[in-house]
Amino acid sequence: MGLPKRRCPNCGDTEQHFRRLHDREQVFALSQATVRVHRADLHKFRRCTREGCVRVQSYFNWRLGFDLPEEFRAPARPPV
């Protein structure tokens, strides 16, 4: 089974793959003030896997989400 595809408002409202949150992302999500993520609901949140995207949102409601800070953005790959 592959990663789920969901609507991502940060990626031009296109369908993108989302994955479960890693440890650091979970810690940030629990401390996020704008979207109150309760520990019991943490398993419902996913992160967009598109390169450069920092969107985290509920698996069930794409409107319930937030952006991770810049330090979570993957560094750009050098040209080959």
Residue pairs with C-beta under 8 A, 6 or more apart in sequence:
2 17
3 17
3 18
3 19
3 49
4 17
4 18
4 46
4 59
5 15
5 16
5 17
5 18
6 15
6 16
6 18
6 46
6 57
6 59
6 62
7 13
7 14
7 15
7 16
7 62
8 14
8 15
8 16
8 18
8 48
8 50
8 53
8 55
8 57
8 62
9 55
9 62
9 65
10 48
10 53
10 54
10 55
10 67
11 48
11 50
11 53
11 55
16 48
16 49
16 50
16 53
17 48
17 49
17 50
18 46
18 47
18 48
18 49
18 57
18 59
19 46
19 47
19 49
20 43
20 46
20 47
21 29
21 42
21 45
21 46
21 47
21 56
22 47
24 72
25 47
25 56
25 68
25 72
26 42
28 68
28 69
28 72
29 35
29 37
29 42
29 45
29 56
29 66
30 37
30 39
30 42
32 66
34 66
35 64
35 65
35 66
37 45
41 58
44 58
44 59
44 60
45 56
45 57
45 58
45 59
45 65
46 56
46 57
46 58
46 59
47 54
47 55
47 56
47 68
48 54
48 55
48 56
48 57
51 74
51 77
52 73
52 74
52 76
54 67
54 68
54 69
54 70
54 72
54 73
55 65
55 66
55 67
55 68
56 65
56 66
56 67
56 68
57 63
57 64
57 65
57 66
58 64
58 65
